[in-house]
Amino acid sequence: MPYSEALDSRIIRALSGWNATRKKMFGGTCHLINGNMICGVYKDCLVLRLGEEQGKRALEEPYVRPFDVTGKPMKGWVMVEKEGFEGQYLDQWLEKARTFAESLPSKQT
């Protein structure tokens, strides 16, 4: 199944001004800040890198599940189904992911 280009377009608009870059990854897209992944699109889901603590909290929210495309969930990463990122919720999720990504050392040279 291809990834949601509509969701990717929403993310691109939401991240404008954040100095984010976009790459193709895991059959979808990902968006990075300072070389660290902040979010992406896998099929119809929003993928977020939140860190272990925030990731555990996010799993308590409706429409959120572990990010697992290989049979082994990635700690600190979650997938949010469409109902979980409608309206302003997308911006809220992206801000949480941005906070985590900006806490990491830059991978850009």
Secondary structure, DSSP 8 states (H G I E B T S, - for coil): ----HHHHHHHHHHTTTS--EEEEETTEEEEEETTEEEEEEETTEEEEE--HHHHHHHTTSTTEEE--SSSS--TTEEEE-GGGSSTTHHHHHHHHHHHHHHTS-----
